Amino acid sequence: MRYFLVPFYLKSNYVQVEFVGGPVCWNTRIFSASAGSPSSIFQVERSLLDSGFDYEHDDPGATNIEPFKEFTDVSRGVRMLGAAAVDMCHVALGIVEAYWEYRLKPWEWLLIVEEAGGVVTCMDGAKFCVFDRSVLVSNGVLHAKVNLSAAVISIIQEKKIVEMQVCHRVLELVLLERIAPATENLKSKQINLSLWYKPENCRTEL
Ligand SMILES: O=P([O-])([O-])O[C@@H]1[C@@H](O)[C@H](O)[C@@H](O)[C@H](O)[C@@H]1O
């Protein structure tokens, strides 16, 4: 999909992304971080998710079929909108719960997700920088197990708390626990997920 992004950085939590020059249906779409927030849904089975596949159709694409199928089976669906920027705006505004994809370009990453309160990492869980070749963005609560301590987990399991059965399933289905191993597997096969061209002296750490 062809589009131009016009990000406005006005003040904290007020990032806007405007789509101009694309197909007619996108011309008038403006997303603002202050217009909504990531959803608070924490159950994968109640989530709508997004992903995508790059043009190269090689190992990362083949690998992404695994989480794509798995989450299609257990969630309310995995959509492919074909435009990473739109996918990320949809996470920021709570239209979908999460989005992941390999091999995006640096200009496709949007600050709007973090400004709106979402979470962004690489698909192996590593800290994300714009030149990384994999990205997982989510509403935060679906991202990883880190939200619940080991102590809490053991109490849930030990006491077999009925109301927590759903929660227990959530623990098994958080996104990163499924997506990170597939990504580690790719890396162990020496598939190139290294940084996209990063200009010399370009600082990405603040
Ligand atoms: O082609 P383009 O619009 O620059 O970028 C596209 C991404 O926005 C999309 O998420 C992905 O699935 C496509 O393969 C392609 O990378």
The ligand as a Gaussian input file, in Angstrom:
#p B3LYP/6-31G(d) Opt

LIG

-2 1
 O        5.161000      -1.882000       0.833000
 P        5.068000      -0.929000       1.961000
 O        3.711000      -0.310000       2.059000
 O        6.177000       0.072000       1.982000
 O        5.303000      -1.773000       3.338000
 C        4.487000      -2.887000       3.632000
 C        4.205000      -2.946000       5.121000
 O        3.608000      -1.737000       5.508000
 C        3.314000      -4.109000       5.427000
 O        3.063000      -4.189000       6.812000
 C        3.945000      -5.400000       4.980000
 O        3.090000      -6.473000       5.223000
 C        4.312000      -5.336000       3.504000
 O        4.992000      -6.511000       3.145000
 C        5.195000      -4.155000       3.231000
 O        6.422000      -4.255000       3.914000

